[in-house]
Every structure is written in structure tokens, then in C-alpha cells.
Amino acid sequence: MNDEDTPKNAYERTRLRTAEVLYAINDGDKLTHKVDVALIILITLNVLAVVLESVASIKAGHETFFQVFEVFSVIIFTIEYIARVWSAVDNPWKPDHAHPIRGRVRYMLTWFAIIDVVAIAPFYLSMFFGADLRILRALRLLRIFKLTRYSSAMTLLLQVFREEARTIGAAMFISMLLMFVAASLAFVFEHAAQPDKFSSIPAAMYWAIITMTTVGYGDIVPLTPYGKMIGAFIGIIGLGMVALPAGILASGFNNALHRRRLALEEQVQDALQDGVISEDEQQDLDKLAQHLNLNKADVQAIMEAAAHQRKTAEGGTCPHCHLPLDQITDDD
């Protein structure tokens, strides 16, 4: 951090420290770890409380406890949300959030910020409605999505979804088109035989979706020969169509991990230009690895490979035949 970037007053220092804790800027910060663990435990207990509260016998004997715990949780989550919005301008991983107004608005429109709002919205909405409506109680279960902030796998999954959104959308469009055609044909051939189950094309869509996804509950079964042919056809087609988004996601995962490793490799190569990785450079590498959600084994393998490659180049020795590089010709 340059002198110009150094906080000049207690307000800026407090905001910067808040960002360091909430956005895990400094690797190994004990307070950051404690806050993360506390929030993970609180989110888990909230989900458990919502589940237990749905059991009438448990709720009847502990209704006051559930209400107090809900108020306490909402207060903590509200403070967390306000603190994140306030300190978003100091998050170095998001330079586009640096503007005091536009930056905070950009943060409030991110996935994690929206989830934070959804986590506390049911409580405040129930205050306006004057009662804890069923739909609002069900929305409280969405607090489990707050855990995605602390899961590197979920963070990577969301990134892959964003990158492959158009490809996945194209696959889903084709699937929906086939389902619509299958439902329409099933309605034409099965309506006369089963007017109660194939009463309309929307009703037949349920059968088409269950068949194409290879679930097959068996509650609706085609009886006519043409209906059975359609069912067999979309059942076979469904095997490939259902697997297609999974293949796209798997390929996206592999590409994302490859790009993350390349980014760290480039950083390691830059750090090794003088032949030694200083303490400051090592800290920067650790921060980058943490930001990219790479495990220690991957980081160690990348650093060893980069060091070996540089040592080989400086020593003039081929890693395969162990001959001096100046003695190897193009024919070799």
C-alpha cells in the first residue's frame, strides 16, 4: 500500500480493517478466521432452527426461544450486510467497487449481497404484514445460500455458471423445445384414451419432463401405441440431453481451474525473475492463491515446477537427456 493509499483517519482505518476481516484480504488473520467460523455456525443454526420450527411439537414448547434467536440472528446479519456495503470500497479484489457510491451499488447488485438481503428480508417483511406468513418462513431457509461465500467449490461453481450461461441456456432451450413437442404429440395421441391425465398440453408437459429426465414416477403412463413410441423416443433422447449440461459444467470446471493455475504460474515466474522469492513476494503469492481458491498442494506443485524450469534454463541442462543445452542440435 502506498502512502497515498494509507488511511489518514480513524474512520478510514476502521473501514479498511472491516474490509480485511469480512473479505478475507489478509491470509492467516485470526480475527477473520474467527468471524468466518462464527458466521458459519450462526447460519447453520438458523437453518436448523427453521427446520425444527416446522415440527409442531417442538415449536409449541420453544416458541419464545425461536423468536429470540430469530431476532438475534437478524441483528447480526443486518450488521454484517451494512458493514460489507460500507467497506466494499476497500476490497482490493474488486477495484470497480472503489467509488464511494457506484462501487457500493455495484456490490449491492452482486450475488452474495442479494443473498444477504434475502436472508434478512423475511423478518422485516413480516413486520410490515403483521404476521409471519408461510412464504416468509420458507424464505428463511434461503439463508443456507450464505454458506456459498465460505465455500470455494460453490464460488467456482457460480463462476462456471456465469461463464457457461449461454451454452447451458442453448442446451436448456433445446431440451424445452423437445419437451414441448413431446407433450404436444402425447396430448394428441393420449387425450382420447386418458382425458383425465392428458387433459391438455400443459398437463402433458409434466409427463414429458418426468420421462425425458428419466425419473419415471409411473403415475402417468401412455396407453396407445403411438404414445408409447413417443415415450420411448424421448426417454432415449433424454439420456443425452440431461447429460449435456453436466458435461458443459465439467468442461467449464476444468477450464476455470486451468486458468487459475496459469495465473498463479505467471505470478510465480515474475517473482522468480531475480532467482529468489522474497517474503513480500511469498505473501503476495499466498494471497493470490487464496483468492483463486487453490489448495496448498497445487501451489507447492506450481512453485516447484517453476523453480525447476528456471534452474534447468540457467544451468543449461536438458531435463530429458541431461546434456548441456549448447551441445544439443535441432537433429537431437
N, C-alpha and C positions, 0 to 999 in steps of 0.2 A: 504494500500500500504506500502510495506517495504521500508527501507532506500535505499536498493539496487535498488528498482524499481522506486524511486523518480527521475524525470528528473533532470539532472545535469546542463543543459544549457538552454538558451532561445529557441533554436531550438526544443529541445525535449519537453519543456513546451508548446510551441505553437502547436506542433503536437498533444500532449495529449489533449490540450484544443479543438483543431479541432475535434478530435475523440469524445470527450464528447458531443460536440454540434451536430455533424452530426449523431452519432449513439445513441443519447439519453441515455448516460450512467448514468447521474445523474438525478434522478426523481425530478421534480419541478424546474429545471434550467430554468430561464426566457429567457435567450438567445436561448436555444434550442427550446423553445416553439415559440419564435418569428421567428426563422429561418424556422421551420416547417410550420408555418402559411404562411409565405411569399412564400415559395416554392409551397405550395398547391395552393395558389392564382395564382401564375405565371403559373403553369401547367394548371389550369382551364382556364385561359385567353388564353393560347396558343391553347388549343383545340377549344375554342370558336372562336378564330381568324381564324383557319383553316376552320371551318365550314362557317363562314361569308364570307371568301375569295372565297369560291366556288360560291357565288352569284355574277354574273357578274356586276349587277348594283351597288352593294356595293363596290366591288373591284375597279371598274373604278374610283370612287370618293375618295378612300382612299388607293390607291396603295402604296404611299410613306409611309404612316403610318404603313401599314402591313410590309413593308420591314424593316423599322427602328425597329419595335417591334420584328421582327424575329431575327435581328442581336443582339439586346439587350438580348433576351431570350437565344440564343445560347451561348453568352458570359457567362451568369450566369450559365447555365447548364454545360458548359465546365469547369468553375472554380469549380463547385460542384463536378464533376466527378474526376478531378485531386486531389482535396482536400480529397475526400473519398479514393482514391487509396493511397495517401500519408500517411493518418492517419490510414489506415486499420490495421497496425501492433499494434496499441494501443487499439484495440477493445477487451475488456475483454470477450465479449460474444463469440468471435471466437479465441480461443487460437492457432488454427492451422494457423492463419494469422500473427503470431508474427514474423516469419522470414522476414527479410527486402526484400528479392527477391521472394522466393517461396510463402510467405504469400500474397504479393501483387498480384502475378499471380493467386493464388487461388481466391482472391477476384474478380479479373477481369473476372473470369470464372463463377461467381455466376449469378443467375437470375437477381438480381437488377442491377448489374454492366452492364450486357448485355443490359438491358432496357435503362440504362443511355446512352450507346453508340448509340443505335438505335435512341434515342431522338435527338441527335445532328448530326448523320451521314448524313441525307438528305441535310443539309446546306453545309457541306464540300464536299459531292459528287457533288452537283450542281456547285460548284466552278470548279471542275475538268472537268465536262461535258460542262461547259459554259452556261448552261441553266437550268431553274427549270423544270425538267421533271415531267410529271404527276405522275409517280410512286413514285418519290421522294416527291412530295407534299402529296400524300396519306400516305406515311410512317410517315409524321409528326404527323398524328393522333395517332400513337402508343405512343406518349408522355403521353397519358392518363394512360398508364400502370405504369408510375412513381408514380401514386397515390397509387398503391398497397403497397408501402413502408410505407405509413402512415395509412393503414387500417389493423387493427388486424384481421378482418374477412378474408381478402384476404391473409394475411400471413398464417393464419391457413389453408385456402383452398389449398394453394400451398404446405404446409407441408403434408396435407392429400393426395394430388395428388402424391407426391413423395413416400409416404409410401404404397399407394394402386395401384401404377403404374402397377405392374404385374397382379393384379387381374382385374383391369379395362382393361388392354390390352387383357387378356384372353376373357373377355366378348365382347370386340370390335371385336376380331378375330372371335368369333362365329357369331356375327351379320354380319360381312362382308362375311363370308362363306355362310350364309343363303341368303344374298342379291345376291351373285354371282349365287347360284343355282337357285333362283327365276328368275333372269334376263335371265339366260340361257334357262330355261323352257319357259318363256314368249316369248323369241325370236323364239323358235321352234314352238310354237302354234299360235303366233300372226303375224309372219312375212308375211305370205301369205295374211292375211286379212288386215293388215295395214303396208305395206312395207315402208311407209314414216316415221311412228312413231317408229316402231320396226325394223329399218333398220339393226341393229347389236346388239351384246350383250352389248357393251359399251353404246349404246343408250338406251337399255332396263334397264341398271343399274339405270338410272335416275328415271324411273317409279318404280323400285323395292325399291329404297331408299325412295322416297316420300310416297309410300304405307306402307312400313314397319315402318316408323316413324309416321304413322297415320296422316300425313299432308293432303294428298289427294287433290292436286290442281284441279284435274279433267280435265287437258289439255290432258292427255293420259289415255284412258280407254280401258281395254281389251274387245273384242267383242265375241270371241269364248268361248264355254262352259268351255274348259279346262283352258283358260286364266283367266276366272272369278273365277274358283276354286282355281287357284294359288294365285290370288289377295286376295281372302277371307282367304286363309290359312296363307299367310304371314302377313295379316292385324291382325289376331288373335295372331300370334306368336310375332308380333311387339310390342304388348301391354306389354308383359313380358320382351322382350329384351331391349326395351327403358327404362323401369323402373329399370332394373338390375343395370346399372351404378349409377343411383340415389340412390338406396339402399346401394350400396357399399360406396358411398361418405357419406351418412348419418351415416352409421356404423363407418366409419373412423373418422368423426367429433366427434362422441360420445366417441370413444376410445381415441382420442387425448386430448379432454377436461378432460377426466377421469385421464389420465396420468399427465396432468398439475396440476390438483388438488392434486394428490398424491405427486407430487414433492414438492409442497408448504406445504402440511401436514407434510412431513418428515422434512422440514426445520423448521417448527413451533415447532414440537416435540423436535428437537435438541435445539432450543432456550429456550424451557421451562424446560430444564433439571434442571436448578437451581431454577425453580419456578417463575422467573421474566424475562420478555423480556426487555433487556436494550435498550437504544436509538440507539446504533450502530446495535444491532440485528434487531431492528424495521426497520432501514434504509435498511439493507440487505434484509429483507423480502419484503419491498416495491419495491426494485429494481428487486427482483426475480419475484414478481407478475407482474410488468410492462413488464419484459422480456417475461413472459409466457402469456401476454395479458389477464390476469384475471381481472374482474371488482372488484370494491370495495366491492360489496355485497358478492361475492364469498369469497374474502379474509377475510372479517369480519366473515362470517359463519364458515370458516375453523378454524380461531383463537378461536372463542367461543367454538366450538366443542372440540378442543384440550385442552383448558383450563378446560372445564367441565370434560373431561375424566381424566385429571390429578388430578383435585380436588376430583373426585369420588374415584380414586385409593388411594390417600393419606388419605382421610377421612375414607376409609374402609366402604363405604356405597354403597349398590346396587342401581343403578339408577331406577330399576323397583319396587322392594318391599321396598326399603329404610331401609333394615335391615343391621346390621354390617356384613361385609364380612366373619369375622371369625365365625359367627354363622350359615352361610349357608352351608349346606352339599350338596353332589352330588345329593341326592334324591330330594332336594328342586329345 
